[in-house]
Amino acid sequence: MRTTDELIADAAMADVDGWGFGHLEGRATEERPSWGYLGLLADSVARASVAVDLDTGGGEVLAQCPRLAAQQHVTEGWPPNVAKARELLGPLGVEVHEVGPGAPIPLADDEADLVTARHPVRPDWTEIARVLTSGGEYLAQHVGPASAFELIEHFVGETTAQQRRGRHPDDEVAAAEAAGLTVIELRTARLRMEFYDVGAVAWILRKCVWWVPGFDVDRYRERLLAMDEIIRRDGAFVAHSTRHLIRARR
C-alpha cells in the first residue's frame, strides 16, 4: 500500500481538467441514479433539431451519445474545459461556446427545442425559458441538497441549515415554474459514495472546487491525515450524494 505522503503528493499533481473521473478507477465508487441519464440524453438529442447542452465540461457525457441534434450547441465557462470540449466535440460538428458565469445562453429567443444539462452550476431558468421554443423541453440531472456533505463537513466543519437546503428540488421546481416552464417529471435519489484512499479524496476536492473552496493539500493536510486514518481503519470513507432528474416543458 502506498504511503499517505505518496497518495497526497500524487493527488496534488494529477490532472483535473475536463469532466472525466477515470483517475478514481478502483479508488472510489458512487452509486448511479436508476433513471439512467445518459440514455435519456441520447434519446432526446437524437430527436432534436436545435439543442444546447449547458455547462458541458469537456463534453465527455454528450460525446457518448450515438447521434446528436441537427444543430448541437454546448456552453462551458472554464477555459481548460472549453479547450477539451472543442477537441472532443468539434469533429462531431458541435458548436462550443465559451460562456462566463451569469452570461446569457448564446442562442436567440425561441431557437432551441431542447436544453440539456448534467450537473449545471446554477441553472438560469429565465434564460432556459427564453431560448426554448413553445413545446421545447429542458432535460437535466441536477446535484441535490447536502450532496457529499459528510465529506465536506470533515474539512470545513458543520454546515448551516441554509447550506444544506441549497439546490433543493422543490425550490428548483418553483423557480422553473416562475420562469414560465411546466415541470412534467421530477425524480430524486440519495446515493452511496465510498473513497478507498486519501489521494482519491484530495483529487476530488481539487476537481470539485466548490465543495471546499480554497482547498489545497498543504492547507488541509491535518484534515487529510485524519481522513487517511479513518480510511485505513474502516476500509473506506462513506458519504452520500443526492441527485434529481428534472424534465420541464415551455
Salt bridges, closest charged atoms under 4 A:
ASP5 OD1 - ARG221 NH2 2.23
ASP10 OD2 - HIS23 NE2 3.80
ASP10 OD2 - ARG27 NH1 3.97
GLU30 OE1 - ARG32 NH1 3.56
GLU30 OE2 - ARG243 NH2 3.11
ASP43 OD2 - ARG47 NH2 3.16
GLU95 OE1 - HIS73 ND1 3.79
GLU95 OE2 - HIS97 NE2 3.96
ASP109 OD1 - ARG130 NH1 2.76
ASP110 OD1 - ARG250 NH1 2.92
GLU127 OE2 - ARG130 NE 2.85
GLU137 OE1 - ARG247 NH1 3.48
GLU137 OE2 - ARG249 NH2 2.55
GLU150 OE2 - ARG190 NH2 3.69
GLU150 OE2 - HIS240 ND1 2.73
GLU153 OE2 - ARG164 NH1 3.10
ASP170 OD2 - HIS168 ND1 3.89
ASP171 OD1 - ARG165 NH2 2.85
GLU172 OE1 - HIS142 ND1 2.54
GLU172 OE1 - HIS244 NE2 2.77
GLU185 OE1 - ARG247 NE 3.14
GLU194 OE2 - ARG192 NE 2.65
ASP197 OD2 - ARG27 NE 2.83
ASP228 OD2 - ARG232 NE 2.81
ASP234 OD1 - ARG233 NE 2.77
